Amino acid sequence: MDLKMDFKAAEALFKNEELNTLAATTEGAKYLRLRSLNRSKYLLDFLKKNEVDTENLKVKNQLAAAYKLDITLDDIDKFIKENYKLE
């Protein structure tokens, strides 16, 4: 069974370097993939693509906003492949 994990729980696991625990769940894998968009520009582009109003969104809140989206790991992977291919 894959339990839901909120952003704060995922962030705490990451900060405590419990990456195996994170990677073992879909929500944790979602957090890790979004975190891999290490440049603010990529995360901002991802949010805009998913129709998030980013005008007043602080950089420090971008990851949390992306995590709260109703998206799949495939959605994130597709975005990563499309954008890193351009570099």
C-alpha positions in Angstrom: 0.0 0.0 0.0 1.3 3.4 -1.0 0.5 6.0 1.7 -0.1 9.6 1.0 2.7 11.8 2.2 2.4 15.6 2.7 5.1 18.0 1.6 6.4 18.7 5.1 6.8 14.9 5.8 8.6 14.4 2.5 10.8 17.5 3.1 11.7 16.2 6.6 12.7 12.8 5.2 14.9 14.5 2.6 16.6 16.8 5.2 17.2 13.7 7.4 18.8 12.0 4.4 16.2 9.2 4.5 16.2 8.9 0.7 15.4 5.2 0.7 12.3 5.8 2.7 11.3 8.6 0.3 12.0 6.6 -2.8 9.9 3.7 -1.6 6.6 5.6 -2.0 5.0 7.3 -5.0 4.7 10.5 -3.1 8.3 10.4 -2.0 9.5 9.7 -5.6 7.4 12.6 -6.7 9.2 14.8 -4.2 12.6 13.6 -5.4 11.8 14.1 -9.0 10.5 17.6 -8.5 13.5 18.3 -6.3 15.7 17.3 -9.3 14.5 20.3 -11.1 17.3 22.1 -9.3 17.2 25.3 -11.2 14.4 27.7 -10.2 13.7 28.3 -13.9 12.8 24.7 -14.5 10.5 24.5 -11.5 8.9 27.8 -12.6 8.4 26.5 -16.1 6.9 23.3 -14.7 4.5 25.3 -12.6 3.5 27.5 -15.5 3.0 24.4 -17.8 0.6 23.1 -15.1 -1.3 26.4 -15.0 -0.1 27.6 -11.6 -0.2 31.4 -11.1 3.4 32.1 -10.3 3.3 35.9 -10.3 3.3 36.2 -6.5 4.9 32.8 -5.7 8.2 33.1 -3.9 11.0 30.9 -5.0 11.1 29.1 -1.7 7.5 28.1 -2.1 7.8 26.8 -5.7 8.7 23.2 -4.8 5.7 22.9 -2.3 3.4 24.3 -5.0 4.6 21.8 -7.5 4.3 18.9 -5.0 0.6 19.8 -4.3 -0.3 19.5 -8.0 -2.4 16.5 -9.1 0.4 15.1 -11.3 1.9 11.7 -11.9 5.6 10.6 -12.0 5.1 10.2 -15.8 4.1 13.9 -16.0 7.3 14.9 -14.2 9.5 12.6 -16.2 8.1 13.8 -19.5 8.7 17.4 -18.5 12.3 16.6 -17.5 13.0 14.8 -20.7 11.6 17.6 -22.8 13.5 20.3 -21.0 16.8 18.7 -20.5 16.9 17.6 -24.1 16.9 21.3 -25.1 20.2 22.0 -23.3 
